[in-house]
Amino acid sequence: MNPRITVMTVGVDDVERSLTFYREGLGLPTRRIVGTECEHGAVALFNLQLGLKLAIWARKDIAHEANVPLGL
């Protein structure tokens, strides 16, 4: 088995603002933020190359999901 990275997640302070930067500033295509109906699930996904995705997710939500204090 060959290890592969298929998703890279970047923690951001403001998902909406970061979406604007990645979509309009860098020109990465995405439709919208998904998972907004979930308390800690809002994420934007960008298709990069050959199965690689970039996800932007709020730092506070990553900390919650990982069960670690924010700021570590």
Backbone as ProteinMPNN parsed JSONL, in Angstrom:
{"seq_chain_A": "MNPRITVMTVGVDDVERSLTFYREGLGLPTRRIVGTECEHGAVALFNLQLGLKLAIWARKDIAHEANVPLGL", "coords_chain_A": {"N_chain_A": [[0.835, -1.18, 0.0], [0.58, 2.169, -0.875], [1.123, 5.111, 0.829], [-1.023, 7.982, 0.864], [-1.85, 11.401, 0.624], [-4.916, 12.917, 0.793], [-6.537, 14.935, 1.67], [-5.93, 18.135, 2.861], [-6.104, 20.053, 5.721], [-6.689, 23.3, 6.778], [-6.615, 25.339, 9.543], [-8.571, 28.111, 10.325], [-9.346, 31.479, 11.37], [-11.68, 32.769, 10.56], [-14.031, 31.466, 8.62], [-15.689, 32.376, 6.493], [-14.368, 34.725, 5.606], [-11.888, 33.651, 4.926], [-12.689, 31.92, 2.899], [-13.345, 33.771, 0.908], [-10.763, 34.803, 0.399], [-9.304, 32.485, -0.537], [-10.906, 31.681, -2.699], [-11.445, 34.013, -4.299], [-9.068, 35.552, -4.16], [-6.919, 33.703, -4.596], [-8.006, 32.198, -6.602], [-9.061, 29.618, -6.394], [-11.365, 27.092, -7.116], [-14.579, 26.647, -5.67], [-17.804, 25.801, -4.406], [-19.323, 26.576, -2.126], [-19.609, 27.124, 1.445], [-19.921, 24.246, 3.318], [-21.872, 22.204, 5.578], [-22.912, 23.936, 7.433], [-25.183, 23.595, 8.873], [-24.549, 22.062, 11.006], [-23.273, 22.265, 14.311], [-20.431, 22.45, 14.686], [-19.451, 22.107, 12.122], [-18.955, 23.611, 9.779], [-17.298, 23.964, 6.775], [-15.114, 24.656, 4.044], [-14.372, 23.312, 0.907], [-11.824, 22.751, -1.461], [-10.989, 21.667, -4.65], [-7.886, 20.573, -5.654], [-5.619, 19.118, -7.134], [-5.601, 16.13, -9.005], [-7.238, 14.455, -7.147], [-6.548, 15.605, -4.721], [-7.557, 17.575, -1.994], [-8.213, 20.74, -0.489], [-9.124, 21.822, 2.657], [-10.794, 24.303, 4.498], [-11.302, 25.154, 7.779], [-12.786, 26.221, 10.775], [-10.657, 27.166, 13.44], [-11.516, 26.927, 16.102], [-13.483, 25.015, 15.854], [-12.043, 22.81, 14.959], [-10.474, 22.362, 17.219], [-12.501, 21.693, 19.024], [-13.492, 19.312, 17.851], [-11.202, 17.716, 18.015], [-10.973, 17.556, 20.677], [-9.3, 19.196, 22.259], [-7.858, 21.965, 24.059], [-8.45, 25.219, 22.777], [-5.865, 26.977, 21.252], [-3.608, 25.492, 21.76]], "CA_chain_A": [[0.0, 0.0, 0.0], [1.295, 3.44, -0.938], [0.418, 6.174, 1.562], [-1.414, 9.136, 0.061], [-2.571, 12.494, 1.272], [-6.019, 13.304, -0.079], [-7.138, 16.169, 2.189], [-5.142, 18.976, 3.76], [-7.012, 20.95, 6.419], [-6.079, 24.5, 7.336], [-7.45, 25.991, 10.545], [-8.672, 29.556, 10.094], [-10.147, 32.19, 12.367], [-12.962, 33.173, 9.977], [-14.214, 30.647, 7.416], [-16.238, 33.216, 5.413], [-13.299, 35.61, 5.103], [-10.891, 32.794, 4.289], [-13.288, 31.469, 1.647], [-13.157, 34.861, -0.058], [-9.345, 34.847, 0.032], [-8.905, 31.331, -1.342], [-11.684, 31.629, -3.938], [-11.267, 35.197, -5.142], [-7.67, 35.974, -4.17], [-6.065, 32.682, -5.208], [-8.691, 31.613, -7.755], [-9.389, 28.203, -6.213], [-12.808, 26.915, -7.272], [-15.427, 25.967, -4.701], [-19.178, 26.278, -4.525], [-19.819, 27.253, -0.93], [-19.287, 26.497, 2.718], [-20.865, 23.155, 3.605], [-21.937, 21.775, 6.962], [-23.303, 25.033, 8.32], [-26.296, 23.162, 9.715], [-23.953, 21.394, 12.168], [-22.681, 23.252, 15.216], [-18.978, 22.594, 14.482], [-19.167, 21.426, 10.871], [-18.801, 24.462, 8.595], [-16.004, 23.786, 6.109], [-15.097, 24.883, 2.59], [-13.465, 22.373, 0.244], [-11.309, 23.174, -2.76], [-10.301, 20.62, -5.405], [-6.602, 21.091, -6.107], [-5.09, 18.351, -8.26], [-5.664, 14.675, -8.972], [-7.762, 13.877, -5.927], [-6.13, 16.339, -3.525], [-8.485, 18.632, -1.602], [-7.866, 21.649, 0.593], [-10.287, 22.152, 3.484], [-10.606, 25.345, 5.498], [-12.203, 24.833, 8.878], [-12.524, 27.134, 11.888], [-9.759, 26.622, 14.474], [-12.286, 26.561, 17.303], [-14.202, 23.782, 15.557], [-11.036, 21.747, 14.938], [-10.145, 22.101, 18.631], [-13.645, 20.983, 19.6], [-13.518, 17.967, 17.295], [-10.042, 16.985, 18.514], [-11.078, 17.556, 22.132], [-8.139, 19.87, 22.839], [-8.131, 23.368, 24.287], [-8.08, 26.142, 21.704], [-4.634, 27.693, 21.548], [-2.456, 24.604, 21.907]], "C_chain_A": [[0.881, 1.246, 0.0], [0.51, 4.499, -0.183], [0.129, 7.363, 0.644], [-2.071, 10.173, 0.953], [-3.664, 12.922, 0.314], [-6.702, 14.59, 0.377], [-6.138, 16.855, 3.099], [-6.108, 19.966, 4.391], [-6.219, 22.094, 7.024], [-7.066, 25.107, 8.324], [-7.412, 27.496, 10.352], [-9.524, 30.195, 11.187], [-11.547, 32.508, 11.857], [-13.139, 32.44, 8.648], [-14.73, 31.487, 6.251], [-15.148, 34.08, 4.771], [-12.23, 34.798, 4.372], [-11.397, 32.243, 2.957], [-13.093, 32.528, 0.566], [-11.708, 34.928, -0.53], [-8.97, 33.709, -0.905], [-9.63, 31.293, -2.687], [-11.375, 32.81, -4.843], [-9.81, 35.64, -5.247], [-6.758, 34.997, -4.888], [-6.707, 31.992, -6.406], [-8.999, 30.132, -7.627], [-10.903, 28.012, -6.288], [-13.444, 26.159, -6.113], [-16.823, 26.537, -4.842], [-19.606, 27.101, -3.323], [-19.229, 26.592, 0.306], [-20.347, 25.437, 2.966], [-20.843, 22.847, 5.104], [-22.359, 22.847, 7.937], [-24.467, 24.652, 9.226], [-25.812, 22.43, 10.97], [-23.215, 22.425, 13.01], [-21.196, 23.483, 14.963], [-18.555, 22.059, 13.12], [-18.895, 22.282, 9.655], [-17.385, 24.359, 8.03], [-16.17, 24.132, 4.634], [-14.039, 23.966, 1.998], [-13.094, 22.89, -1.133], [-10.624, 21.976, -3.405], [-9.011, 21.213, -5.95], [-6.104, 20.328, -7.323], [-5.271, 16.861, -8.011], [-6.071, 14.075, -7.626], [-7.344, 14.551, -4.641], [-7.107, 17.468, -3.255], [-7.869, 19.466, -0.492], [-9.151, 21.961, 1.337], [-9.91, 23.311, 4.391], [-11.708, 25.182, 6.528], [-11.832, 25.733, 10.044], [-11.659, 26.446, 12.95], [-10.536, 26.134, 15.697], [-13.041, 25.255, 17.084], [-13.251, 22.583, 15.461], [-10.682, 21.361, 16.369], [-11.262, 21.325, 19.301], [-13.652, 19.526, 19.134], [-12.377, 17.108, 17.832], [-10.013, 16.885, 20.031], [-9.805, 18.074, 22.802], [-8.496, 21.332, 23.077], [-7.685, 24.226, 23.105], [-6.824, 26.889, 22.127], [-3.433, 26.798, 21.787], [-1.766, 24.41, 20.595]], "O_chain_A": [[1.819, 1.352, 0.791], [-0.646, 4.764, -0.513], [0.927, 7.703, -0.231], [-2.762, 9.842, 1.916], [-3.391, 13.253, -0.84], [-7.364, 15.26, -0.415], [-5.569, 16.234, 3.996], [-6.85, 20.647, 3.683], [-5.209, 21.884, 7.696], [-8.22, 25.359, 7.98], [-6.338, 28.085, 10.23], [-10.322, 29.524, 11.843], [-12.501, 32.516, 12.635], [-12.47, 32.76, 7.665], [-14.256, 31.326, 5.127], [-15.031, 34.148, 3.548], [-11.731, 35.213, 3.326], [-10.632, 32.113, 2.002], [-12.718, 32.208, -0.562], [-11.45, 35.091, -1.722], [-8.379, 33.946, -1.959], [-9.041, 30.917, -3.7], [-11.076, 32.629, -6.023], [-9.368, 36.059, -6.317], [-5.919, 35.401, -5.693], [-6.03, 31.278, -7.146], [-9.18, 29.451, -8.636], [-11.646, 28.704, -5.591], [-12.908, 25.157, -5.64], [-16.995, 27.646, -5.349], [-20.177, 28.182, -3.467], [-18.459, 25.636, 0.219], [-21.541, 25.706, 2.835], [-19.893, 23.199, 5.803], [-22.184, 22.691, 9.145], [-24.71, 25.313, 10.236], [-26.593, 22.207, 11.895], [-22.605, 23.351, 12.476], [-20.745, 24.627, 15.021], [-17.422, 21.603, 12.965], [-18.626, 21.741, 8.582], [-16.404, 24.632, 8.723], [-17.235, 23.926, 4.052], [-12.935, 23.859, 2.531], [-13.937, 23.398, -1.872], [-9.775, 21.337, -2.784], [-9.035, 22.239, -6.631], [-6.163, 20.846, -8.438], [-5.101, 16.401, -6.882], [-5.331, 13.283, -7.042], [-7.746, 14.114, -3.563], [-7.453, 18.23, -4.159], [-7.107, 18.966, 0.335], [-10.155, 22.324, 0.725], [-8.834, 23.31, 4.989], [-12.889, 25.086, 6.192], [-10.646, 25.977, 10.269], [-11.9, 25.293, 13.311], [-10.25, 25.073, 16.25], [-13.219, 24.475, 18.019], [-13.615, 21.47, 15.839], [-10.599, 20.178, 16.696], [-11.0, 20.396, 20.065], [-13.803, 18.614, 19.947], [-12.556, 15.915, 18.077], [-9.15, 16.222, 20.605], [-9.302, 17.492, 23.763], [-9.344, 21.884, 22.376], [-6.641, 23.965, 22.507], [-6.743, 27.38, 23.253], [-2.332, 27.304, 22.0], [-0.77, 23.691, 20.522]]}, "name": "protein", "num_of_chains": 1, "seq": "MNPRITVMTVGVDDVERSLTFYREGLGLPTRRIVGTECEHGAVALFNLQLGLKLAIWARKDIAHEANVPLGL"}
